[in-house]
Structures are given as structure tokens and as C-alpha cells.
Amino acid sequence: DVGFIRFYEMKDGRHVTNPRWGDPDILRPVGQQDHSLQLICFVREEAKEIVVVNFGTHPDTLGGKKYYRDWPGYVVEYLNRVFDDTVHTVMINGCQGNSNHWNKMRGHEYDVTPIGKAQRMARIIAGEALKIYDNAEDISAGEIRGFVEIAKVGQNPTTPEEIEYAKEMRILYNRFKASNHPSVVEYSEKTGMTVPKSNRILANLSGPELYEIPMYGLEIGELAFIGFPGEPFCELGIAVKEY
């Protein structure tokens, strides 16, 4: 109950990321949320143990453009506090590009503040980590190896109609300077074009056809870390863990 797919199929066939609350046109979420949690402990001689927690969902309960530690920061705080600061906790977010903390298929949690939501999520995640901490399986350290490889990824396809919608949305947003202005909301509902989507489409017009995306790997004995930049979808993380 802390991560949900935020990409939805609408009744008219459209696919929308983060539709508005209570939209009667929402049909179903599209995608597979990764509910798994990983815990790794590095036991060191004459030094604090390092506890690494991996869980994936969007850390954006506060919203806006302010810096905030969000639920990952609270997970670190809660686990360090439980162990009386005898460990260093590291929180690594998993693949979560199509996931966040709101379930638009049910009513809005108006009684939950953004900070309260982050703290609640952290209590659940930290609690799950504590459940498995004492039953962790020993893994020998072994050889340490790493790699960096570059993947070339193309742009998302865009129709000429979407480009025109994006240009008009940019004009509207520049005029009112608010994505929730009635004129902007009305145009978005009419065309399906949001401010973030218009920004992506217009940025791609002057961008390269292929983007170079670095992928990172670190192997420590029988243990492997695989990392991606940006916001890869949950399904990619699930596939890596299954492999």
C-alpha cells in the first residue's frame, strides 16, 4: 500500500500519467508495480555495519520544486534510530518511472499531509526491512568487479497533431504561469496535452534522435548491483531481478 502504477488507460482509449482525482474516465492502471524489497548488510571490521535498502516508488509526496528528503530520508532516519546509530543506512530507490504513492482508483486521502504520507510510507518500508534483517543470508564477499555500458535509446514517437497541441499548451502556460489555471486545465482536458508532456515534446524537437544512457554494474562475490539513470519503469527493474 505504498506504491501504485500511475499510468492509466482511460475509457476512451487514451493513456494518461497521473490523471486527476476522481476522473470518471479512468479504466485501469497499465503496468506492473514492483512491491519487492531488498536488504543487504555489509558487516565490516571495527566499523559500523552498512544497511542497504532497495525499494522502488516515486519519492515525490511533497510535490513542487522544493528539496525534501521524502520517504527515503525517513527510512534512513527510522532504521538508524532503531539501531541506536550503530549502523549506516543507505536507501536506494528502485525503478519507479511509472509508479508513485497515490492510487487514483480510490478516493483522495485528504486527511493525509504530504509529510505525513512520506512518514507513513517510511514506517511501512522500514518495518519490512526490520522483519528480514535478522534472517538475512550470509554471502561471502569474493571478487569485486564493475562495468559501465552505454545504451542508445530513441525518442518517444510523437504525431504532428501532438506537436501542435504542445506548442499551443506552451503559449497558454507562458501566458498564465500556472498549470492549474482554468484555461490550461480546460485545454488539457480537451486535447490530452499536459504541461510536462508539452515540455518533453518540444524539447525533443531540438534533441538528438538517439540518447546515450549509461548503465552501471557492480559485482561483489555473489551479489550484483545494476543501476540506471533517470526514471526507468518498474517492469525493467523486475526483469533485472528475475534475471
N, C-alpha and C positions, 0 to 999 in steps of 0.2 A: 504493500500500500504506500510505497514511496516513489515509484516510477511508473510512468504511463506513456504509451505511444502518443505523440502529439500530432501525427499526420493522419488526417481523416478523409474517408470517402464520403461525399455528400450525395443526397438523394438524386440530384440532377446529373450525377456522373463526374462532377469536379472533384479534385483532390486539394485539400486545404491544410496548411500548417497552422495550428493554433486558431481554430475558428472561435467566434465569440461564444460566451457562456449562454447556454440555453437555446442555441440555434436549432430550430426545428428541422432543418435540412441535414443535420448530422446523421449519417447512416451507421458508420462503424469505423473504428481505428484500423489503419493499414500498417502492418509491421509486427515485429516480434520483440516485445520488451525483454531485456536481459535482467532477470531477477537474481542472478547468481552473485555471490560474494566470495572473494578470495582473501586469504590471510596468510602472510608469510612473516616469520620471525627470524631475524638474524641474531644469533647468540654470539657475543663477542667476549674475548678475554679482557678482564679489567676495564670494561667499558659498558655503557648502557646498551641493553638489547634494543634492536630496531624492529618495530612492529609496522609492517606494511599492509594496508587495507586497500583492496580494489573493489569498487562498486561503480556502476555507471548510470547516472541520470543527470539532467541539466542542473548545474548549480546557479540558479537564477531566480531565487524566491523573491528577492528584493526588487528586481527589475530596474529600469532606468540606466543611468550612466555612472552610478557611484560605485566605488570599490567596496567590496564586502566579502568577508570570509565565507559566508553562507554555510550550508550543511557540512561541506568537507572540513571547514575550520572547527566546527563544533565537534565533529567526530574526533579530531585530533585532541581537542581540549578534554573531552569526556574520557577518552582512553588514558591519556596521560594522568588525569586526576585519579582514575581508578587504581592505577599502578603507582600512585604517590610519586610521580615524576621519576620513576626508576627505569623508564623506557623512553625512547624517542618514537613517536607515532608519525608515520608518513601516510597520507591519504592520496591515492592515485585514482583519478576518475577514469572510468571505462568508456567505451564507445557509447555516445549518447546524442548524436546529432538529431535523431527523430524521437527523442524522449524528453519528458520533463516531469514536473511534480504535480501537475493538475490533470484530473480526469474529467474531461468535458462531457462525458456521457452521464454525469450526475450533477446535482446542484452545486452551486458555488459555495465554497466554505467561507462565508462572510465573517464568521466569528474567529477566524484564524488570521493573525497578523503575519506578514512575510517573515519576520524574525521568529515568531512562534512556530511557523511552518518549518523553517530550517532547523530549529531546535528539536522539534518532534521527529523529523526525518533522521537527524543525527542520533537521537536516542535509540531509534529502531536499528539503525545500521551498526552503531557501536555495540548495542546489545547482542546482535547476531555475531559480531566478531568475538565478543567475550564467550559466547556459547561454545565456540570451536577452539578457542585459544589453548585450553589445557589438554585438548585431544589432538593437537597438531602432530603430524607425522614427521619423524626425523628424516632429513635429506642431507646427504653428505655434500660438502662444499664443492670439491672437484675443480676441474679446469674452468677458467673464466675466458670467454670469448665474446666478441661483439661484431656487429656489422651495421652499415648504413647503405641502403639501396634507394634508388630513385625510381618512382613510378610515374608514368606520364598519363595524365587524366584529361579527357576532353571537357569542353563546356557543356552545361545543361542545354538541351535543344530549346530554341525559342522561335515562336512563329512571328511573322511580320505584324500580325494583329496585336500580339502581346507587346511588341516593341512600341507600337503607337500608344497603347494603354499606359505603358511605363513612362513615356515622355509626358503624357498628359498628367499622370499622377505626380511626376516631379514638379510640374508647373503649379499644381494645386498645393502641394506641400510647401513649396517655396513661398507661396502667397500667404498661407495661414500659419506656417511653422508649428503645426500640431497634427500628429497622425490621428488624433481623436476628434478633430474638427468635424462638424456635421457634414460639410461639403466633401471632405476627404473620405469619411465613413460611407457616405451615400455613393460616391464614385466606386469605392472598393466593393461594396455590395453589388453594384450594378455590373462591374467588369471582372470581379475576382482578383483585381490587382491591388496588392498591399504596398505600403511604403518600402519595407525591406525587400520585397520581391522586385519592385521597380528599380531600386538601387543596384541589385545584383545584375539585372538585365542590362541596364545602361552601362554599368562598369565593364561588363563582358564585351560590349561593342568595341571598346578600345583595347581589350585584353588579348592575350595570345590564344590560339586555337587549342593548344595543349599546355597544361600546367604541370610543373615538375614537383612531385610530392615526395619528400623524404620519408623513408620507413626505417625504424630503428630496431635492433635486436640485441639482447644481452643474455648470454647463457652462463649459468653458474652451476656446474655439475649437471644434475637432472632438472634444474629449474630454468625456465626461459621467460624473459620479458619481451613483449613485442609492443612497439609504440607507433602511433600515427599522429600527425598534427591535425589541427582543425577540429571538425565535428563529424567524424565517421558515424554511420548509422549502427544501431545495436546489432543488426544481423552480421555485420563484419566482425565485431568482437566475439559473437557467439561462434562463428565459423572458425576463428583462430583458436579459441579454447577447445573446440571439438577436435581440431587437428592435432 
